[in-house]
Amino acid sequence: MNPQKLEQLLHNFFGNSCLNIDIFDKNGRRYTPREWFIVPLSVIEQAIHFILNGEIVDYTYDSQRQIIVGK
């Protein structure tokens, strides 16, 4: 599996659930991580299953209801 494609897939799938946070280091430099998502563990496990069997393209994540739904 191509790591860049996997990362893009995860960002596209869970992007609307990205944690909105700024982190400052000891020198005051600000970092805004975009790789952290607020998603229930059960949804992550379900997404992993869909990624492994290739069906993830048939689904989308509904961040309001916190569930995976068919397209």
Rosetta blueprint (number, residue, H / E / L):
1 M L
2 N L
3 P H
4 Q H
5 K H
6 L H
7 E H
8 Q H
9 L H
10 L H
11 H H
12 N H
13 F H
14 F H
15 G H
16 N H
17 S H
18 C E
19 L L
20 N L
21 I L
22 D L
23 I E
24 F E
25 D L
26 K L
27 N L
28 G L
29 R L
30 R E
31 Y E
32 T L
33 P L
34 R L
35 E L
36 W L
37 F E
38 I L
39 V L
40 P L
41 L H
42 S H
43 V H
44 I H
45 E H
46 Q H
47 A H
48 I H
49 H H
50 F H
51 I H
52 L H
53 N H
54 G L
55 E H
56 I H
57 V H
58 D H
59 Y E
60 T E
61 Y E
62 D E
63 S L
64 Q L
65 R L
66 Q L
67 I E
68 I E
69 V E
70 G E
71 K L
